[in-house]
Amino acid sequence: MRVLGVDPGLTRCGLGVVEGLPGRRLRMVAVGVVRTPVGDDPQERLLTLQTEIDQWLADHRPDAVAVERVFAKANIRGIMGTAQASAVPMLAAARLGLPLGTHTPSEIKAAVSGNGRADKAQVTAMVTRILQLDAPPRPADAADALALAICHLWRGDAQGRLDRAAASERLLRAEREAAQAAPNRLALLHAQARAAQHRAGRSWPSDTAVPARRPGVSRTGKGAR
């Protein structure tokens, strides 16, 4: 399985492609950082990012895309740019029909280092060790992107199985509840009306049909004029 990890950002966006299987050795395919000029308009920076990510998808053909889940922080202006950048790989994955995984920073750190509070230096060191690289990937955005891909490879498959099992259980529970639920009020009223008709010795062909009138008799029961 091959995963493209994206550490989103407008100024620097880390990209890393890792392939392998859970429980087996992982291999780095490619790593890099996309930079966009701070002076450009936001839409131009997002277009640059989209163009680069589309090229990476075409060149490396990943089986899935993993993006860091964005959380609001005190720096609202900074988080807005990160949130905008994170939408680019998500849309790219949707256009290609690729599975998308989002992981929190603590999930990524825990998957790679075993410590959800590990610092960037620890994450970089573990990424270098796991992928058996000759040198640590630089800058930190590149290492974070590789860590994302590793996290998805190690956690994504197991999480997917858990999600499918949970969905199956929810469906079974809904079916059981539907079978045990009392009939709705309208159905109950129809059933009571039909039972009353049968007790009165009448059988109407449908819910909307009414007994035929005798000729010369009005609806009020009086003779026709």
VENPEWO-V472415 format. One line per field, one symbol per residue. ss: DSSP state (2 for helix, 1 for strand, 0 for the rest). A space follows every 50 residues. Layout:
ss->???
//
This chain:
ss->01111110000111111110000000111111111000000222222222 22222222220001111100000002222222222222222222220011 11102222222220000002222222222200000000022222222222 22222222222222222222222222222200002222222222222220 0000000000000000100000100
//
